[in-house]
Structures are given as structure tokens and as C-alpha cells.
């Protein structure tokens, strides 16, 4: 006999859209890199009305609700964590609800909860526009709503974190009642199912929209240009970017968000910069942000060590994106996750067999990086991939020529289209290369500790120097990130036998002393403590702790009122 909650869900959804068998749900109960927990069911509603009815079943039966889209986050923020919850858990996967509605000739869009950045990019191309973020995570199927909910950053300097004040969402109020809140700035009706049906069918006046609020982080260019500020430009818990769905981290059930899109530049040019003295990059960053008329589009940093690891352990990712394209990758990575979950249970097979096969296959191909990039790798320790657009191209070219004429120990390359493509693909591949290295060397090395941090905007001394006793416990230190934003990904592969939790605690204490913030562009998930302002924000959205309890190391138990 099925569980009473499952029986009620079966009255709302077709059987193929409900999974209860632990083997079938394991992929959806497991984090991208770490974390796992139990769930009564994983459900896959196909329409917004079905999602609303699933929420009604869950709330009426006092269930915990975990909202999930592409599950590309790295902090366990969209999956259960452990088995110490006080109620049954239902995971709601939203990827089937992936419609897009264009507004104002594509200058704005309404995104449904499962719509991916990749789909938005494709639909905006004929309009010569682009979304708020085009960072490589779109290749892995990252959802638009997930980015907004997590204040995700990305590589685009002019646009800042994913942010909007326009959203349609459900929440459970302090009385335990499910309610639908329409803050899309569009008239859709008065009753929940009427509102959702009108939105899904597009039966509303697309020309009549409220425009009094923000649909993007329009102040970010001013924020990042303030190079004397003693606070980071962006980070997950920034109170200025916490607003309803923005930064909600799954504490709401978001049905739709409304976002700005951006005109594509007429021209783009990538410059590849190499230096041995990190102070040169700090000086370059400060001048370009404070003095340039035209901000860069992108400025991505890679240290030589992550360059090398990505070259060897991200090669299959590089080749897949280059030759297969981004359209098929989300399904490929999802299939890989399910296959790994199955194969890792077979004791006779080596662990992470799919990674070993892909790694071996990649070795059969010749070197995939241009000779020019390899020469810069041999000459320089620190690498910056700088993309400029339109009038900014000439501004940057003139500045770089004069800068490196006066400063020794560095140089720059004006990239051909092939060199530019290779540079950015290589940077994208770096994100997964550290994990691949650790997986394939698990017998020789310890765990991987992955941090994403935001330094203060006025930090000139941006290179990390670890105490000798801490440095001695680390096998590899891998640094890369969004340099002009001063947001860095720092992956540490620990030595065998090293206690990861202790190293992390010491690392975070050092970052606190430097005035850094963390996480920078993932939510706190189940891996970080939420700051007091963030805890208060979560409690205001979800006073009864129905949605995604336990994130930020907060309580997992039910709260009876907003003040508890």
C-alpha cells in the first residue's frame, strides 16, 4: 500500500511523473559534488497548475518541500542533506516547465521555473540580444530561476548577479497557509489556478506591465567601478540583492521571474594577458575599472596550476563543447550522473568508471590548445582573458600597449577567433577539472575543498598566502575566477588523511580576517553558515520552515510562527 501522501500526489500527477523507489530517486536526492538524503518522493509536474496542486498536497500533509531545477549548484542547496529531518520530504523537480515569454520585443522575458539559460540564449539570438548571464554553466543546463534564487554571478562584468524584483511565487505564511503571490507586474487574475493558467496560456496583455521596479542588477556597473570600497562587489548574502525570489535559495516555490535582456555588441575582441607579478594584474584591474569609459564584457583569471590541470583533466569537456555543442550537454551530463550512481554501486568495477573512460578517450586526441596559449603558459604564472566590445576594443588595445611598454614581466595577445574560443573553453573546463583530478587520484590524495569567495573591491594584495602548517596539508591549490569582480574559485586538493572540515574551518577564518565574503555566487546550501541578515531573510520568506529547511546550517525542524 502506498503512503497516503504518495496516493494524493498520484491523484494530481501521472504515475510516470512520480518516483518513490530509492534507486530511481537517488540522482535527484544527491548533490552535484556532495551531499545526499532521503525523500518520500521526487515529483515532476508538467504544468504550473500541477505544481500548485503538488504544493497543496505537501502543505496539507505537513511535508518538507525541496524545489529543484537543474541541480548544478555546488553547495548541496537543492537536495536533502542527511536523514535527520522531522517530516517527510518531497523533492519537486521543475525542469519540465520550461516556457519563455518574450516582452517588449525581447527586451524582457518571463521565465518559467525549469527554463535554462541555454534555451534563453538560443531564443534571443535572432533578436541580437543576450541574457543576464552566459557563463559556461549554461552548458550544463543551469536554470534561470535557479540563478536568480541563488544570486548567481557569472562572468559578465556589466550585469552583475542574477537579480529581479519581479516574480510569481508561492509561500507558506506564518499561519501555515499556502498562498500565491503575483509580483510579476502583470495582471493575471485573482485566484491561484486562474493566474497560473493565464500565464501558461499567455492570455494576458503583454503590453501592459508595471515598470517601477528592477528586472536586473542595474546598479552593478557603478558598484564594481568603486575600486576604493572596502566591501566586495557581489556575494550571496549581500542584503542589497535579497528581494523575494532573488536570493531565496528555495525558501519559496518560484513559478516565474521577469528579467531584462541585453543588446549584443556589434564587435568583440579578446585579449589574452600573461604576467608573473600579480601586482601588475591588480594595477591593471584598478585602472580599467576606475578610468575606462567602456567596461570590459569579461575578465577571467586562471593561475598556471589550474591551466595545467584543466589541460589534462578538462580536455574531454573542452572537446565535447567544441564538437558536440552546448545543446546536447545538459542531457549528457544528467545521463552521466545517473550512470555513475548505478555503476558506483558495483563493487567489482572501479569507482567513477565513466570519468575514467572519458579521461582515457580524451588522451587519444592531439593537443587541443593553440600554441600561442601554451607559450603564454610557459612564460607566465598568471593569466587573464579579457573581452572588450565596440569602442572599448580600441580603448583597451591602446592602454595595454602603453601599460606593458612601461611594465616588465608581462605581455598580451590580441586573440584570433579560434584563440579566443579556445581560451574561454579552457576556462570553462577548469570548473570541473579539479574534481576530475581528485576522483581519478583518490588513492593518492584526500578530499577536494572547493570555495568561492569575494574579496574587497579595494584589495590590491589579492593573492592568497597560507600559513606553512596549513599549506603543508594541501596537495594542490587551484585558483581561477572573475577577476574584475574579485570573485574567485579556490579548489584545494588535500593530502591523503587530511581532515577536510578542519582545513575548511581554518580557511574560512583566514578569509574572515581578510574581509572576504563567502560563498560568492552559490547559495550557502548545507556547506556554509548563513549570516544573521541572511537567516532573517530566509525566516521572513518561510516562517514555518517548510521549504528547504537546514540550509545555512539553520534548524531543520518546523517553526510554528514567524517569531520563533
C-alpha positions in Angstrom: 0.0 0.0 0.0 1.4 3.4 -1.0 2.0 6.2 1.5 -1.1 8.5 1.9 0.9 11.5 0.6 2.0 9.5 -2.4 -1.6 8.4 -3.0 -2.6 12.1 -3.0 0.2 13.0 -5.4 -0.9 10.3 -7.7 -4.3 12.0 -7.9 -2.5 15.1 -9.2 0.2 13.7 -11.4 0.6 10.8 -13.8 2.4 7.8 -12.5 5.4 8.4 -14.7 5.9 11.8 -13.1 6.3 10.4 -9.5 9.3 8.5 -8.3 9.5 6.8 -5.0 11.9 3.9 -5.4 15.2 4.9 -3.8 17.2 3.7 -6.9 15.1 5.9 -9.1 15.3 8.9 -6.9 19.0 8.7 -5.9 20.1 11.1 -8.7 17.6 13.8 -7.5 18.5 13.3 -3.8 22.2 13.7 -4.4 24.2 16.9 -4.8 26.4 17.7 -7.8 29.6 17.2 -5.8 28.5 16.0 -2.4 25.5 15.5 -0.1 22.6 13.2 -0.1 19.5 12.5 1.9 16.2 10.6 1.9 12.9 11.7 0.3 9.5 10.2 0.3 9.1 11.1 -3.4 10.5 13.0 -6.2 7.9 14.5 -8.5 8.0 16.1 -11.9 5.0 18.4 -12.5 4.4 19.2 -16.2 2.4 22.4 -15.8 2.3 25.4 -13.4 -1.2 24.3 -12.2 0.1 20.8 -11.5 2.9 22.4 -9.5 0.5 24.4 -7.4 -1.6 21.3 -6.7 1.5 19.3 -5.7 2.3 22.2 -3.3 -1.2 22.0 -1.8 -0.8 18.3 -1.2 2.6 18.8 0.5 1.5 21.7 2.7 -1.8 19.9 3.7 0.2 16.9 4.8 3.0 18.9 6.7 5.7 17.8 4.3 9.0 19.4 3.7 9.3 20.8 0.2 12.7 21.0 -1.7 12.5 22.8 -5.0 14.9 21.6 -7.6 15.7 22.5 -11.2 19.0 21.5 -13.0 20.8 20.7 -9.7 24.0 22.4 -10.9 24.8 24.1 -7.6 27.9 23.0 -5.7 26.8 23.5 -2.1 24.0 20.8 -1.7 21.4 23.6 -1.8 18.7 21.8 -3.8 18.8 18.3 -2.4 18.1 16.7 1.0 21.1 16.6 3.4 21.2 13.7 5.8 18.3 11.9 7.4 17.6 14.0 10.5 14.5 15.9 9.3 11.4 15.9 11.4 8.9 15.5 8.5 8.6 13.6 5.2 10.4 15.2 2.2 9.1 15.7 -1.3 11.5 16.9 -3.9 9.9 18.9 -6.7 11.8 18.9 -10.0 10.7 21.8 -12.2 12.7 21.2 -15.4 9.6 20.2 -17.5 8.1 23.7 -17.1 10.5 25.5 -19.4 8.4 28.0 -21.3 9.7 31.5 -22.1 7.5 34.5 -22.8 9.0 37.5 -24.7 8.0 41.0 -23.7 8.8 44.4 -25.2 10.3 42.8 -28.4 12.6 40.6 -26.4 13.9 43.4 -24.1 12.4 41.5 -21.2 11.4 37.8 -20.7 9.3 35.8 -18.4 11.0 32.6 -17.5 9.2 29.5 -16.1 10.9 27.6 -13.3 12.6 25.0 -15.5 13.8 27.2 -18.3 17.5 27.0 -18.9 20.0 29.8 -19.7 20.9 27.8 -22.8 17.3 28.0 -24.1 17.1 31.7 -23.4 20.4 32.3 -25.2 19.1 30.4 -28.3 15.8 32.3 -28.4 17.4 35.6 -28.0 20.0 35.1 -30.8 17.7 36.1 -33.7 16.8 39.3 -31.8 20.5 40.1 -31.3 20.1 40.1 -27.6 21.6 38.1 -24.7 20.5 37.1 -21.2 21.8 38.3 -17.9 24.4 35.6 -17.8 26.1 33.5 -20.4 28.7 31.9 -18.1 29.6 28.3 -19.1 27.3 26.8 -16.6 24.6 27.3 -19.2 26.2 24.3 -21.0 25.3 22.1 -18.0 21.6 23.1 -18.1 21.6 25.7 -15.3 18.1 27.2 -14.9 17.3 30.9 -15.0 15.2 30.7 -11.8 17.9 28.7 -10.1 20.4 31.5 -10.9 18.0 34.2 -9.5 17.2 32.1 -6.4 20.9 31.8 -5.6 22.1 35.3 -6.6 24.4 33.6 -9.1 27.1 35.8 -10.6 28.8 34.6 -13.7 31.4 36.2 -15.9 29.6 39.3 -17.3 31.1 42.4 -15.7 28.5 44.9 -16.7 25.5 42.8 -15.5 26.4 41.6 -12.1 24.5 38.8 -10.2 21.2 37.4 -11.4 18.6 39.7 -9.9 15.0 40.8 -10.3 12.2 42.3 -8.3 9.5 40.8 -10.5 8.4 37.2 -9.6 5.4 34.9 -9.2 5.8 32.6 -6.3 4.1 30.5 -3.6 5.0 30.7 0.0 3.7 29.3 3.3 2.7 32.1 5.6 3.1 32.3 9.4 -0.3 30.6 9.8 0.8 27.6 7.7 -1.3 28.6 4.7 -0.1 28.3 1.2 -0.6 31.4 -0.8 0.3 32.6 -4.3 2.0 36.0 -4.7 1.9 37.7 -8.1 4.6 40.3 -8.2 5.4 39.9 -11.9 3.9 43.4 -12.6 1.3 41.8 -14.9 -2.4 41.4 -14.4 -3.2 37.7 -14.5 -6.4 37.4 -12.4 -7.2 36.8 -8.7 -7.3 33.1 -7.9 -4.2 30.9 -8.0 -5.2 28.5 -10.7 -6.6 31.3 -12.8 -3.4 33.2 -12.5 -1.3 30.2 -13.4 -3.5 29.2 -16.3 -3.5 32.7 -17.8 0.3 32.9 -17.5 0.9 29.4 -19.0 -1.5 30.1 -21.9 -0.2 33.6 -22.5 -3.7 35.0 -22.1 -2.7 38.4 -20.7 -1.9 41.9 -22.1 1.8 41.8 -22.8 1.9 45.5 -23.5 0.6 46.4 -20.0 3.4 45.9 -17.5 4.5 47.6 -14.3 8.0 49.1 -14.8 8.5 50.7 -11.5 11.0 48.1 -10.2 14.2 46.4 -11.3 14.4 43.4 -13.6 18.2 43.2 -13.4 21.1 44.5 -11.2 21.2 47.9 -12.9 23.5 49.4 -10.3 26.3 46.8 -10.7 28.4 48.9 -13.1 28.6 51.7 -10.5 29.3 49.2 -7.7 32.2 47.5 -9.5 33.7 50.8 -10.5 34.1 51.8 -6.9 37.6 50.4 -6.5 38.2 52.1 -3.2 35.3 50.4 -1.4 36.2 48.1 1.5 33.4 45.6 0.7 33.0 43.0 -2.1 31.2 43.9 -5.2 28.9 40.9 -5.0 28.3 37.9 -2.8 25.4 35.6 -2.0 24.3 37.2 1.3 24.5 40.9 0.0 21.5 42.5 1.7 21.1 44.8 -1.3 20.4 41.9 -3.6 18.0 39.9 -1.4 14.4 40.5 -2.6 11.7 37.9 -2.6 12.7 35.3 -5.3 16.2 36.9 -5.6 18.4 35.1 -3.2 15.5 32.9 -1.8 17.6 29.7 -2.1 14.5 27.6 -2.4 12.6 29.1 0.6 9.9 30.0 -2.0 8.3 28.0 -4.8 9.1 30.3 -7.7 6.7 29.9 -10.7 8.2 32.6 -12.9 10.5 35.5 -12.9 10.7 38.6 -15.2 14.1 39.7 -16.3 15.8 42.2 -18.6 17.8 41.1 -21.6 20.7 43.0 -23.2 21.6 44.1 -26.7 24.6 42.2 -28.2 27.7 44.2 -29.1 28.4 44.9 -32.7 32.1 43.9 -32.3 34.0 41.9 -29.7 37.7 41.3 -29.2 39.5 39.0 -26.7 42.9 39.9 -25.3 45.0 37.2 -23.5 47.2 38.7 -20.8 50.1 37.0 -19.0 52.1 38.3 -16.0 54.4 36.9 -13.4 53.9 39.6 -10.8 50.2 39.5 -9.6 50.6 43.2 -8.6 50.5 44.0 -12.3 47.0 42.5 -12.7 45.8 44.4 -9.6 47.1 47.6 -11.1 45.6 46.9 -14.5 42.2 46.0 -12.9 42.1 49.1 -10.8 42.9 51.4 -13.7 40.4 49.8 -16.2 37.5 49.9 -13.7 38.1 53.4 -12.4 39.3 55.1 -15.6 38.0 53.4 -18.6 35.0 54.8 -20.4 33.9 51.4 -21.6 33.9 48.5 -19.1 35.1 45.1 -20.3 32.5 42.4 -21.0 34.5 39.6 -19.3 37.8 39.4 -17.4 38.5 35.8 -16.4 41.6 34.7 -14.3 43.5 31.4 -14.3 46.6 30.5 -12.4 49.2 28.4 -14.3 48.4 25.4 -12.0 44.7 25.3 -12.9 45.7 25.9 -16.5 47.7 22.6 -16.4 45.0 20.6 -14.6 42.3 21.8 -17.0 44.5 21.0 -20.0 44.8 17.4 -18.8 41.6 16.8 -16.9 39.2 19.1 -18.6 40.1 18.1 -22.2 37.0 15.9 -22.7 34.8 18.8 -21.6 36.6 21.1 -23.9 36.2 18.8 -26.9 32.6 18.0 -26.1 31.6 21.7 -26.1 33.6 22.4 -29.2 32.4 19.5 -31.3 29.1 18.4 -29.9 27.9 21.9 -28.9 26.0 23.1 -25.8 22.6 21.9 -26.9 23.1 18.3 -26.0 25.3 18.7 -23.0 22.7 19.1 -20.3 21.1 15.7 -21.1 24.6 14.2 -21.5 25.6 15.3 -18.0 22.3 14.3 -16.5 22.7 10.8 -18.0 26.3 10.6 -16.8 25.1 11.3 -13.2 22.5 8.6 -13.4 25.0 6.1 -14.8 27.6 7.0 -12.2 25.0 6.4 -9.4 24.3 2.9 -10.8 27.9 1.9 -11.6 29.4 3.1 -8.3 27.3 0.5 -6.5 29.0 -2.3 -8.3 31.9 -3.3 -6.1 33.7 -5.2 -8.9 34.0 -2.0 -11.0 36.4 0.8 -10.4 34.8 3.9 -8.9 33.8 6.7 -11.3 34.1 4.5 -14.3 32.6 7.0 -16.7 35.1 9.6 -15.7 38.0 7.1 -16.3 36.6 6.2 -19.7 36.2 9.8 -20.8 39.7 10.7 -19.5 41.3 7.8 -21.4 39.3 8.7 -24.6 40.5 12.3 -24.4 44.1 11.2 -24.4 43.7 9.8 -27.8 43.2 13.3 -29.3 46.0 15.6 -30.1 46.7 18.8 -28.0 43.6 20.9 -28.1 45.1 24.3 -27.1 46.7 26.7 -29.6 50.4 27.1 -29.5 50.1 30.7 -28.5 48.3 29.9 -25.3 50.8 27.2 -24.5 53.6 29.7 -25.0 51.9 32.1 -22.5 51.5 29.2 -20.1 55.3 28.5 -20.3 56.2 32.2 -19.9 53.7 33.4 -17.3 52.2 32.3 -14.0 49.0 34.4 -14.0 46.6 34.6 -17.0 43.8 37.0 -17.7 41.2 36.5 -20.5 39.8 40.0 -21.3 36.9 40.5 -23.7 36.1 44.1 -24.8 33.3 45.3 -27.1 32.7 48.0 -29.6 34.5 51.3 -28.7 36.1 49.6 -25.7 38.3 47.5 -28.1 40.4 50.4 -29.2 40.5 51.8 -25.7 41.8 48.5 -24.3 44.3 48.0 -27.1 45.8 51.4 -26.7 46.0 51.0 -22.9 47.5 47.5 -22.9 50.3 48.6 -25.4 51.3 51.5 -23.1 50.9 49.5 -19.9 53.2 46.7 -21.0 55.6 49.1 -22.6 56.1 50.6 -19.2 55.8 47.4 -17.1 58.1 44.4 -17.4 57.2 40.9 -16.6 54.0 40.7 -18.8 52.5 40.8 -22.2 49.3 40.5 -24.1 48.0 38.7 -27.1 45.3 40.0 -29.5 43.4 36.8 -30.0 42.1 35.4 -33.2 38.6 34.0 -33.1 40.0 30.5 -32.7 42.3 31.6 -29.9 39.5 33.4 -28.1 37.2 30.4 -28.3 39.9 28.1 -27.0 40.8 30.4 -24.1 37.2 30.6 -22.9 36.5 26.9 -23.4 39.7 26.2 -21.4 38.5 28.5 -18.6 35.1 26.7 -18.6 36.7 23.3 -18.4 38.6 24.4 -15.4 35.5 24.3 -13.2 35.2 20.5 -13.4 38.9 19.6 -13.9 39.9 19.8 -10.3 37.1 17.4 -9.3 38.1 15.0 -12.1 41.7 15.1 -10.9 40.7 14.3 -7.3 38.4 11.5 -8.4 41.0 9.8 -10.6 43.7 10.1 -7.9 41.5 9.2 -4.9 44.0 6.6 -3.8 46.9 9.1 -3.6 45.1 12.3 -2.5 42.5 13.3 0.0 39.2 15.2 -0.4 38.6 18.3 -2.5 37.7 21.5 -0.8 36.0 24.0 -3.1 35.5 27.6 -2.0 34.1 30.5 -4.0 35.0 33.8 -2.3 34.5 37.5 -2.9 37.4 39.8 -2.0 37.0 43.5 -1.1 37.0 45.8 -4.1 40.0 47.8 -2.8 42.2 44.7 -2.2 45.5 45.1 -4.1 47.1 42.1 -2.4 44.7 39.6 -3.8 47.0 36.5 -3.9 46.4 34.1 -1.1 49.4 33.2 1.2 48.6 30.3 3.5 50.4 29.7 6.9 53.1 26.9 6.4 51.3 24.5 8.7 48.1 24.8 6.6 49.9 24.8 3.3 51.6 21.5 4.2 48.3 19.7 4.3 47.4 20.7 0.7 48.4 18.7 -2.4 47.3 21.2 -5.0 46.0 24.8 -4.8 43.9 25.8 -7.8 42.8 29.4 -8.3 40.6 30.8 -11.1 37.7 33.3 -11.2 36.0 36.5 -12.3 38.9 38.8 -11.7 37.4 42.3 -12.1 34.6 41.3 -9.8 37.2 40.0 -7.4 35.3 36.7 -7.1 37.5 33.6 -7.1 37.0 29.9 -7.2 39.6 28.3 -5.0 39.8 24.5 -5.2 42.1 22.7 -2.7 43.0 19.1 -3.2 44.1 17.9 0.2 46.8 15.4 1.1 45.7 11.9 2.0 44.5 11.6 5.5 43.8 15.4 6.0 40.6 16.3 7.7 38.7 18.5 5.3 36.3 20.0 7.8 39.3 21.3 9.9 41.0 22.7 6.9 37.8 24.4 5.8 37.4 26.0 9.2 40.9 27.3 9.2 40.5 28.6 5.6 37.3 30.5 6.4 38.9 32.0 9.5 41.7 33.4 7.3 39.1 34.7 4.8 37.2 36.4 7.6 40.4 38.2 8.6 40.9 39.4 5.1 37.3 40.9 5.0 36.2 38.4 2.3 32.7 37.1 1.9 31.7 33.5 1.1 30.1 31.9 -0.8 30.2 34.5 -3.5 27.9 33.1 -6.2 26.5 29.8 -4.9 24.0 29.8 -2.1 25.1 28.7 1.4 23.4 25.3 0.9 24.3 22.8 3.6 28.0 23.7 3.5 28.2 27.3 4.9 26.8 29.1 7.9 24.3 31.8 6.9 25.0 35.3 8.1 22.4 36.8 10.5 20.9 39.0 7.8 20.5 36.0 5.5 18.9 33.9 8.3 16.4 36.7 8.9 15.7 36.9 5.2 15.0 33.2 5.0 12.7 33.3 8.0 10.7 36.2 6.5 10.1 34.2 3.4 9.4 30.9 5.1 8.3 31.4 8.7 7.2 27.8 9.2 10.4 26.3 7.7 8.5 24.3 5.1 10.9 24.9 2.2 14.4 23.7 2.1 15.0 23.6 5.9 18.5 23.3 7.2 20.3 25.4 4.6 22.9 27.8 6.1 23.2 25.3 9.0 19.9 26.5 10.3 17.4 24.3 12.0 15.6 21.5 10.1 12.6 21.4 12.4 9.3 23.0 11.8 8.7 26.5 13.2 5.3 27.4 14.5 5.4 31.2 13.8 7.5 33.9 12.2 9.0 35.0 15.5 10.2 31.6 16.6 
